[in-house]
Amino acid sequence: MQQVQQHLAFGGGVGQTILGPAVLVAMIIAIILMFVLPRKYVIIPFFIVLFLSPAGQELYIGGVHLFVTRILILCGWIRLAGSKISGHKVWTEITSLDKVFFAWAVFRALAFLIRYPQSGAVVYQAGFLIDAIGGFFLIRALIRDDEDIDRVIKLFAGITVVLAITMAYEEVTGVDVFGIIGHAAIIPQLRNGYVRAMGPFEHPLLAGAFAATLVPLFFWLWKGGKSKFLAVLGIVSATIAALTTQCSTPILGCGAAIFALCFWPFRKHMRTVRWGIVGVLVGLQLVMKANVWWIIQHLDIIGGSSGWHRAELVDVFLKAFPNWWLIGTSNNANWGFMTWDTLNQYVQEGEQGGLLVFALFIALICVCFSWLGKARKSVGDDRTRQWYFWVLGSALFAHVIAYFGVSYFDQTKFAWYALLAMIVAATAPLRAAKTVSQEDAPVPEVRRSWVPAPQAVAARLGLVGDSVRDNRARPHG
C-alpha cells in the first residue's frame, strides 16, 4: 500500500533526480545521433541507451519523473515530426494490431484513474502512456521492413553480448557494473549461495526474460545466413545471461523458444496441435486432484523458485474475479500471501484494467499468431520465408510462456513492443497484397432476371393500373 501511495504522490519512482554522469553523457550522445543519423539508423542509439542504461535513471522536476527512456521517446517523436515537416514519409499504415494496442493502453490508464481519482495518478498514467503508446508507435515508425528487422536483430545480438559479459562478472564478483554506472548502491540477490545477476534491469527475472526471448531471433540470423558468427554469439550470450539470473522463468522461456523452433516439422498440423493441447489440459483437469494451473508449482528448474506462489496467484486471481473484472482492483494484496507481487503478466493485466484490458492483451497475442500463420501459408514452398515467420512466432511463444512467471515493468517491455513492431513490418507486404487482390477482383455480373424491376413486381401483385403499364411503354421526354 505504501508503494501505491508513493506512486500517487510522485507519479512513480522516488522524489529526487537519479542520473549518473555516464548515463547523462550517453543519453546526450544518443539524442544527438537520433537527430543527425538517417531514419533507418535512428533506432541504434535509441535501443543501446534504452536497454543498457540502469533502470530508474531519471530527472525529477516539479513532481514529474523524466526517465531516460521517456526523454529518448519524446526526442524520437520530435525527430519524426521534423521528418514529416521536411516531406519524408513517417508512417505506413494503421493496422488492426495498432488499434488493439492503443485501446489496451488507453483503457488500462482509464481504469487506474477511475480507481485513484487523484492528480498524482494522472501524472503516473501519463508516464505509462508515454512508455506504451509513445514507445510502441515510435518503434513501429522505425521498424518498417525486413531490412530494419535484420538491423534490429543484429543490434539485439550486440546488446546481449554486453549483458552476458557484465552479468557473468556480476555473478562471480557480486558487483553490478550498471549499478556503479548509475550511482546506485545495489545489494546483490542470492539464491542457493549464488548471485542472481540482473545487469541494467530492475530484477533478475526481467534480465533473464529479455535475453531468453531473443534466442529465436538470433537463430534466424544463422538460418537466414545473415550473420552466422553473430548468431552463435548471440545465442551463447543469451543463454549465459539467462543462466546467471538463477531464475527458472528465463530458462523456461528459452526452453519454450527452442521447443517452438523444433516444432517446425509439424507446421502444417498446428490446428491439430492446438486442439491437442486443449484436450490434454482438459484431461488433466479431470484427473488431477488440484486445478490444472497448479502444474506451475512443479516448474522449478533452478531450485528454490517460487512456483507455489505463481500457482497460488493464478488460483486467487480466478477466485477473485468479481473483485477485478470491471476496472481492476487495488485490493489484490489482501487476496493471500504475497499476492501484491504479481509475477504474472496476465494476472497483472486483469488487476490493472479489468476484464476488458485482459481481453485486449490476449487479442494482441492472437492477432500476431494469426498474421504469422497466414503469412507462412501464403509464401507457398519458399522455405526461407516460412522459417522467417516461424522464427517470429517462436519468439512470440517465448514471451507468452515467460509471462506466466514475470510481468514486464522496466525496459524489458520495449523488447516486447519491438517484437510486435517486427511482426507488423514482416507481414505488411502480404497484407498489402491481399488488399490489392481484393480491390482488383472482378465484380460479378448481376443478371437482371435475379432482381425484377419494381414496376414488374407491383404489376404482378395487381398494385398498379393500366396507366402505369402504359407509362412504361410510352417514350419519355
C-alpha positions as CSV (number, residue, x, y, z in Angstrom):
1,M,0.0,0.0,0.0
2,Q,2.9,2.3,0.8
3,Q,4.3,1.7,-2.6
4,V,1.0,2.7,-4.2
5,Q,0.8,5.9,-2.2
6,Q,4.3,6.7,-3.3
7,H,3.4,6.2,-6.9
8,L,0.4,8.5,-6.5
9,A,2.4,11.2,-4.7
10,F,5.3,11.3,-7.2
11,G,3.9,9.7,-10.4
12,G,6.1,6.7,-9.9
13,G,9.6,6.3,-8.6
14,V,11.4,8.4,-5.9
15,G,11.2,12.1,-5.3
16,Q,14.7,13.0,-6.4
17,T,16.9,13.0,-9.5
18,I,18.9,9.8,-10.0
19,L,21.1,10.2,-13.1
20,G,24.7,9.0,-13.2
21,P,27.2,11.2,-15.2
22,A,27.9,8.3,-17.6
23,V,24.2,7.8,-18.3
24,L,23.7,11.5,-18.8
25,V,26.6,11.7,-21.4
26,A,25.3,8.5,-23.1
27,M,21.8,10.0,-23.3
28,I,23.0,13.3,-24.8
29,I,25.1,11.5,-27.4
30,A,22.2,9.2,-28.3
31,I,19.9,12.2,-28.7
32,I,22.3,14.0,-31.0
33,L,22.7,10.8,-33.1
34,M,19.0,10.4,-33.3
35,F,18.7,13.8,-34.9
36,V,21.6,13.6,-37.3
37,L,21.5,9.9,-38.4
38,P,19.4,8.8,-41.3
39,R,16.0,7.5,-40.3
40,K,16.9,3.8,-40.6
41,Y,19.8,4.2,-38.1
42,V,17.9,6.2,-35.5
43,I,16.9,3.1,-33.7
44,I,20.5,2.1,-33.0
45,P,21.4,4.8,-30.4
46,F,17.8,4.7,-29.1
47,F,18.0,1.0,-28.3
48,I,21.6,1.0,-27.0
49,V,20.8,3.6,-24.3
50,L,17.3,2.2,-23.7
51,F,18.5,-1.3,-22.9
52,L,21.9,-0.7,-21.4
53,S,21.1,2.2,-19.1
54,P,20.5,1.2,-15.5
55,A,16.7,1.1,-14.8
56,G,15.3,4.0,-12.9
57,Q,17.6,6.7,-14.2
58,E,15.6,9.9,-14.2
59,L,15.3,13.7,-13.9
60,Y,12.8,14.7,-11.2
61,I,11.3,18.1,-11.9
62,G,8.3,19.5,-10.2
63,G,6.7,16.2,-9.4
64,V,7.3,14.9,-12.9
65,H,9.6,11.9,-13.5
66,L,11.5,12.3,-16.7
67,F,13.0,8.9,-17.0
68,V,15.8,8.4,-19.6
69,T,13.5,6.1,-21.6
70,R,10.8,8.8,-21.8
71,I,13.3,11.5,-22.7
72,L,14.5,9.3,-25.6
73,I,10.9,8.6,-26.7
74,L,10.0,12.3,-26.8
75,C,13.1,13.2,-28.7
76,G,12.4,10.4,-31.1
77,W,9.0,11.8,-31.9
78,I,10.4,15.3,-32.3
79,R,12.8,13.8,-34.9
80,L,9.9,12.1,-36.7
81,A,7.9,15.3,-36.6
82,G,10.9,17.1,-38.3
83,S,11.0,14.4,-41.0
84,K,7.3,14.9,-41.6
85,I,7.7,18.6,-42.0
86,S,10.6,18.1,-44.5
87,G,8.3,15.9,-46.6
88,H,9.5,12.5,-45.7
89,K,7.0,9.7,-45.0
90,V,6.9,8.8,-41.3
91,W,4.1,6.3,-41.2
92,T,2.9,3.4,-43.4
93,E,-0.4,2.1,-42.2
94,I,-2.7,1.8,-39.2
95,T,-3.3,-1.9,-38.6
96,S,-5.8,-3.8,-36.5
97,L,-3.0,-4.6,-34.1
98,D,-2.2,-0.9,-33.7
99,K,-5.9,-0.2,-32.8
100,V,-5.9,-3.1,-30.3
101,F,-2.7,-1.9,-28.7
102,F,-4.0,1.7,-28.5
103,A,-7.2,0.6,-26.9
104,W,-5.3,-1.7,-24.4
105,A,-3.1,1.2,-23.3
106,V,-5.9,3.8,-23.0
107,F,-8.4,1.6,-21.2
108,R,-5.7,0.4,-18.8
109,A,-4.8,4.0,-17.9
110,L,-8.5,5.0,-17.6
111,A,-9.2,2.1,-15.2
112,F,-6.3,3.2,-13.0
113,L,-7.6,6.8,-12.9
114,I,-11.1,5.6,-12.0
115,R,-9.7,3.7,-9.1
116,Y,-7.5,6.5,-8.0
117,P,-9.1,9.9,-8.8
118,Q,-6.1,11.9,-7.8
119,S,-3.7,14.3,-9.6
120,G,-0.7,12.0,-8.8
121,A,-2.5,9.2,-10.7
122,V,-2.8,11.4,-13.7
123,V,0.9,12.1,-13.7
124,Y,1.6,8.4,-13.2
125,Q,-0.6,7.2,-16.1
126,A,0.7,10.0,-18.4
127,G,4.1,8.4,-17.9
128,F,2.6,5.0,-18.7
129,L,1.1,6.3,-21.9
130,I,4.3,7.9,-23.0
131,D,6.1,4.5,-22.5
132,A,3.3,2.4,-24.1
133,I,1.7,4.5,-26.9
134,G,4.7,6.7,-27.4
135,G,7.3,3.9,-27.2
136,F,5.4,1.3,-29.3
137,F,4.4,3.6,-32.1
138,L,7.9,5.2,-32.2
139,I,9.4,1.7,-32.6
140,R,6.7,0.9,-35.2
141,A,7.8,4.0,-37.2
142,L,11.4,3.0,-37.0
143,I,10.9,-0.7,-37.9
144,R,9.2,-0.8,-41.3
145,D,10.6,-3.6,-43.4
146,D,12.8,-6.7,-43.4
147,E,15.9,-4.6,-43.6
148,D,15.0,-2.8,-40.4
149,I,14.1,-6.1,-38.7
150,D,17.5,-7.6,-39.7
151,R,19.3,-4.5,-38.4
152,V,17.4,-4.6,-35.0
153,I,18.1,-8.3,-34.5
154,K,21.9,-7.7,-35.1
155,L,21.7,-4.8,-32.7
156,F,20.0,-7.0,-30.1
157,A,22.8,-9.6,-30.5
158,G,25.4,-6.9,-29.7
159,I,23.4,-5.7,-26.7
160,T,23.1,-9.3,-25.4
161,V,26.9,-9.9,-25.7
162,V,27.4,-6.9,-23.4
163,L,24.8,-8.2,-21.0
164,A,26.4,-11.7,-20.9
165,I,29.8,-10.3,-20.1
166,T,28.6,-7.9,-17.4
167,M,26.1,-10.3,-15.8
168,A,28.7,-13.1,-15.7
169,Y,31.1,-10.7,-13.9
170,E,28.3,-9.8,-11.6
171,E,27.6,-13.4,-10.7
172,V,31.3,-14.1,-9.9
173,T,32.1,-10.9,-8.0
174,G,28.7,-9.8,-6.8
175,V,29.3,-6.3,-8.3
176,D,26.7,-4.9,-10.7
177,V,28.6,-2.8,-13.2
178,F,25.4,-1.0,-14.2
179,G,24.8,-0.1,-10.5
180,I,28.2,1.6,-10.5
181,I,27.4,3.5,-13.7
182,G,24.0,4.6,-12.3
183,H,25.4,5.6,-9.0
184,A,23.1,3.3,-7.1
185,A,24.1,1.0,-4.3
186,I,22.8,-2.4,-5.4
187,I,22.8,-5.3,-2.9
188,P,23.1,-8.5,-4.9
189,Q,20.3,-11.0,-4.6
190,L,21.3,-14.5,-3.6
191,R,19.7,-17.9,-4.3
192,N,21.3,-21.2,-3.2
193,G,24.5,-19.3,-2.5
194,Y,24.8,-17.9,-6.0
195,V,24.3,-14.2,-7.0
196,R,21.2,-13.6,-9.1
197,A,22.6,-11.2,-11.8
198,M,20.3,-8.6,-13.2
199,G,22.5,-6.2,-15.2
200,P,20.8,-2.9,-16.0
201,F,17.3,-4.3,-15.3
202,E,15.2,-3.9,-12.2
203,H,15.1,-7.6,-11.4
204,P,16.9,-10.8,-12.4
205,L,13.7,-12.2,-13.8
206,L,13.4,-9.3,-16.3
207,A,17.0,-9.5,-17.3
208,G,16.7,-13.3,-18.0
209,A,13.3,-12.9,-19.8
210,F,14.8,-10.2,-22.1
211,A,17.7,-12.5,-23.1
212,A,15.8,-15.7,-23.4
213,T,13.0,-14.4,-25.7
214,L,15.7,-13.2,-28.2
215,V,17.0,-16.7,-28.9
216,P,14.7,-17.4,-31.8
217,L,15.6,-14.1,-33.5
218,F,19.3,-15.0,-33.2
219,F,18.5,-18.4,-34.7
220,W,17.1,-16.5,-37.7
221,L,20.5,-14.8,-38.3
222,W,22.0,-18.2,-38.6
223,K,19.2,-19.9,-40.5
224,G,18.9,-17.0,-42.9
225,G,22.6,-16.8,-43.5
226,K,22.6,-13.1,-42.4
227,S,25.5,-13.4,-40.0
228,K,26.2,-16.9,-38.6
229,F,29.0,-15.8,-36.3
230,L,26.9,-13.1,-34.7
231,A,24.0,-15.5,-34.5
232,V,26.1,-18.1,-32.5
233,L,27.5,-15.3,-30.4
234,G,24.0,-14.0,-29.6
235,I,22.6,-17.4,-28.7
236,V,25.5,-18.2,-26.4
237,S,25.3,-14.8,-24.8
238,A,21.5,-15.0,-24.3
239,T,22.0,-18.4,-22.7
240,I,24.7,-17.1,-20.3
241,A,22.6,-14.1,-19.4
242,A,19.5,-16.3,-18.7
243,L,21.5,-18.8,-16.5
244,T,23.3,-16.1,-14.4
245,T,19.9,-14.9,-13.2
246,Q,19.4,-18.1,-11.2
247,C,15.7,-18.0,-12.2
248,S,13.5,-20.7,-13.6
249,T,11.3,-18.4,-15.7
250,P,14.1,-17.3,-18.2
251,I,15.2,-20.9,-18.6
252,L,11.6,-22.0,-19.3
253,G,11.3,-19.1,-21.7
254,C,14.4,-20.2,-23.5
255,G,13.2,-23.8,-23.5
256,A,9.9,-22.7,-24.9
257,A,11.7,-20.8,-27.7
258,I,13.7,-23.9,-28.6
259,F,10.6,-26.1,-28.3
260,A,8.7,-23.9,-30.7
261,L,11.6,-24.0,-33.2
262,C,11.8,-27.8,-33.0
263,F,8.1,-27.9,-33.9
264,W,8.9,-26.8,-37.4
265,P,8.2,-30.3,-38.9
266,F,4.6,-30.1,-37.6
267,R,3.9,-26.6,-39.1
268,K,1.2,-27.9,-41.4
269,H,-0.7,-29.6,-38.5
270,M,-0.7,-26.7,-35.9
271,R,-4.5,-26.7,-35.8
272,T,-4.4,-30.3,-34.6
273,V,-1.6,-29.5,-32.2
274,R,-3.5,-26.6,-30.7
275,W,-6.7,-28.6,-30.1
276,G,-4.5,-31.4,-28.8
277,I,-3.1,-29.1,-26.1
278,V,-6.6,-28.0,-25.2
279,G,-7.6,-31.7,-24.9
280,V,-4.6,-32.5,-22.7
281,L,-5.4,-29.6,-20.4
282,V,-9.0,-30.7,-20.1
283,G,-7.9,-34.2,-19.4
284,L,-5.5,-33.2,-16.7
285,Q,-8.2,-31.0,-15.1
286,L,-10.5,-34.1,-14.9
287,V,-7.9,-36.5,-13.4
288,M,-5.9,-34.1,-11.2
289,K,-6.8,-33.6,-7.6
290,A,-5.9,-29.9,-7.9
291,N,-6.7,-27.5,-10.7
292,V,-4.6,-27.8,-13.8
293,W,-2.7,-24.5,-13.2
294,W,-1.1,-25.9,-10.1
295,I,1.3,-27.6,-12.5
296,I,3.1,-24.3,-12.4
297,Q,4.1,-25.2,-8.8
298,H,6.3,-28.0,-10.1
299,L,8.2,-26.0,-12.7
300,D,11.3,-25.5,-10.6
301,I,14.4,-25.7,-12.8
302,I,17.0,-23.9,-10.6
303,G,15.8,-24.9,-7.2
304,G,14.3,-22.6,-4.7
305,S,12.0,-20.9,-7.2
306,S,8.6,-19.6,-6.1
307,G,6.5,-21.9,-8.3
308,W,3.9,-22.3,-5.5
309,H,3.4,-18.5,-5.3
310,R,2.8,-18.3,-9.1
311,A,0.3,-21.1,-9.0
312,E,-1.4,-19.5,-6.0
313,L,-1.5,-16.2,-7.7
314,V,-3.5,-17.7,-10.7
315,D,-5.7,-19.5,-8.2
316,V,-6.7,-16.5,-6.2
317,F,-7.0,-14.3,-9.3
318,L,-9.7,-16.6,-10.8
319,K,-11.5,-16.9,-7.4
320,A,-11.5,-13.1,-7.0
321,F,-13.0,-12.5,-10.5
322,P,-15.9,-10.5,-9.1
323,N,-13.5,-8.1,-7.5
324,W,-11.4,-7.2,-10.5
325,W,-13.4,-7.8,-13.7
326,L,-14.8,-4.3,-14.2
327,I,-11.9,-1.8,-13.7
328,G,-9.2,-3.9,-12.0
329,T,-8.6,-3.9,-8.3
330,S,-6.4,-2.2,-5.7
331,N,-7.1,-4.9,-3.1
332,N,-5.0,-7.8,-4.6
333,A,-2.5,-7.5,-1.7
334,N,-5.3,-8.9,0.6
335,W,-6.0,-11.9,-1.5
336,G,-3.4,-14.1,0.1
337,F,0.3,-14.5,1.0
338,M,2.4,-12.0,-1.1
339,T,-0.3,-11.6,-3.7
340,W,0.8,-8.0,-4.1
341,D,3.7,-9.4,-6.1
342,T,2.1,-10.1,-9.4
343,L,4.7,-12.3,-11.0
344,N,2.4,-13.0,-14.0
345,Q,1.7,-10.6,-16.8
346,Y,-1.8,-12.0,-17.4
347,V,-2.8,-11.5,-13.8
348,Q,-1.2,-8.1,-13.9
349,E,-3.4,-7.0,-16.9
350,G,-6.6,-8.1,-15.1
351,E,-5.7,-6.5,-11.8
352,Q,-4.7,-3.2,-13.5
353,G,-7.5,-2.8,-16.0
354,G,-10.2,-5.5,-15.6
355,L,-11.6,-8.0,-18.0
356,L,-11.6,-5.6,-21.0
357,V,-7.9,-4.8,-20.7
358,F,-7.1,-8.5,-20.1
359,A,-9.1,-9.5,-23.2
360,L,-7.3,-6.8,-25.3
361,F,-3.9,-8.1,-24.2
362,I,-4.9,-11.6,-25.2
363,A,-6.2,-10.2,-28.5
364,L,-2.7,-8.7,-29.2
365,I,-1.2,-12.1,-29.0
366,C,-3.9,-13.8,-31.0
367,V,-3.6,-11.2,-33.8
368,C,0.1,-11.7,-34.0
369,F,-0.2,-15.5,-34.2
370,S,-2.9,-15.2,-36.8
371,W,-0.9,-12.9,-39.0
372,L,2.2,-15.1,-38.8
373,G,0.3,-18.2,-39.6
374,K,-1.4,-16.8,-42.6
375,A,1.9,-15.2,-43.8
376,R,3.7,-18.5,-43.6
377,K,1.0,-20.3,-45.6
378,S,0.9,-17.5,-48.2
379,V,4.5,-17.9,-49.3
380,G,4.0,-21.4,-50.6
381,D,7.1,-23.5,-50.9
382,D,9.5,-20.7,-50.1
383,R,11.1,-22.4,-47.0
384,T,13.3,-19.4,-46.2
385,R,10.3,-17.1,-45.9
386,Q,8.4,-19.8,-44.0
387,W,11.2,-20.0,-41.5
388,Y,11.2,-16.3,-41.2
389,F,7.6,-16.2,-40.0
390,W,8.1,-19.3,-37.9
391,V,11.0,-17.8,-36.0
392,L,9.0,-14.7,-35.2
393,G,6.2,-16.9,-34.0
394,S,8.7,-18.8,-31.8
395,A,9.9,-15.6,-30.2
396,L,6.2,-14.6,-29.6
397,F,5.6,-18.0,-28.0
398,A,8.7,-17.5,-25.7
399,H,7.1,-14.3,-24.4
400,V,3.8,-16.0,-23.9
401,I,5.5,-18.6,-21.6
402,A,7.7,-16.0,-19.8
403,Y,4.6,-14.0,-19.0
404,F,3.4,-16.8,-16.7
405,G,6.4,-16.1,-14.4
406,V,7.0,-12.4,-14.7
407,S,5.3,-9.1,-15.5
408,Y,7.3,-6.6,-17.5
409,F,7.7,-3.3,-15.7
410,D,11.1,-1.9,-16.8
411,Q,12.8,-1.5,-20.2
412,T,12.0,-5.2,-20.9
413,K,8.6,-4.1,-22.1
414,F,10.2,-2.3,-25.0
415,A,11.6,-5.6,-26.3
416,W,8.0,-6.8,-26.4
417,Y,7.0,-3.7,-28.3
418,A,9.9,-4.3,-30.7
419,L,8.7,-7.8,-31.4
420,L,5.2,-6.6,-32.1
421,A,6.6,-4.0,-34.5
422,M,8.7,-6.7,-36.2
423,I,5.6,-8.8,-36.8
424,V,3.6,-5.9,-38.2
425,A,6.5,-5.0,-40.6
426,A,7.2,-8.6,-41.6
427,T,3.6,-9.3,-42.5
428,A,2.8,-5.9,-44.1
429,P,3.7,-6.8,-47.7
430,L,1.4,-9.8,-47.6
431,R,-1.5,-7.9,-46.1
432,A,-1.0,-5.2,-48.7
433,A,-1.0,-7.8,-51.5
434,K,-4.2,-9.3,-50.1
435,T,-5.9,-5.8,-50.1
436,V,-4.8,-5.1,-53.7
437,S,-6.1,-8.5,-54.9
438,Q,-9.4,-7.9,-53.3
439,E,-9.7,-4.4,-54.9
440,D,-8.7,-5.8,-58.3
441,A,-11.1,-8.7,-58.2
442,P,-13.7,-8.5,-61.0
443,V,-17.2,-7.5,-59.9
444,P,-19.6,-10.4,-60.5
445,E,-22.1,-9.7,-63.3
446,V,-25.7,-9.4,-61.9
447,R,-28.4,-10.9,-64.2
448,R,-31.4,-8.7,-64.5
449,S,-33.7,-11.7,-64.0
450,W,-32.4,-12.1,-60.4
451,V,-33.8,-8.8,-59.4
452,P,-37.1,-7.9,-61.2
453,A,-37.9,-4.2,-61.8
454,P,-40.1,-2.7,-59.0
455,Q,-42.8,-1.9,-61.5
456,A,-42.9,-5.5,-62.7
457,V,-43.3,-6.8,-59.2
458,A,-46.1,-4.3,-58.5
459,A,-47.9,-5.2,-61.7
460,R,-47.8,-8.9,-60.9
461,L,-49.3,-8.2,-57.5
462,G,-52.0,-6.1,-59.0
463,L,-50.9,-2.9,-57.2
464,V,-50.7,-0.7,-60.3
465,G,-53.2,0.1,-63.0
466,D,-53.0,0.2,-66.8
467,S,-51.9,3.8,-66.7
468,V,-48.6,2.8,-65.1
469,R,-48.1,0.0,-67.6
470,D,-48.8,2.4,-70.4
471,N,-46.3,4.9,-69.0
472,R,-43.6,2.2,-69.0
473,A,-44.2,1.7,-72.8
474,R,-44.5,5.4,-73.6
475,P,-41.3,7.1,-74.6
476,H,-40.0,9.7,-72.1
477,G,-39.3,13.3,-72.9
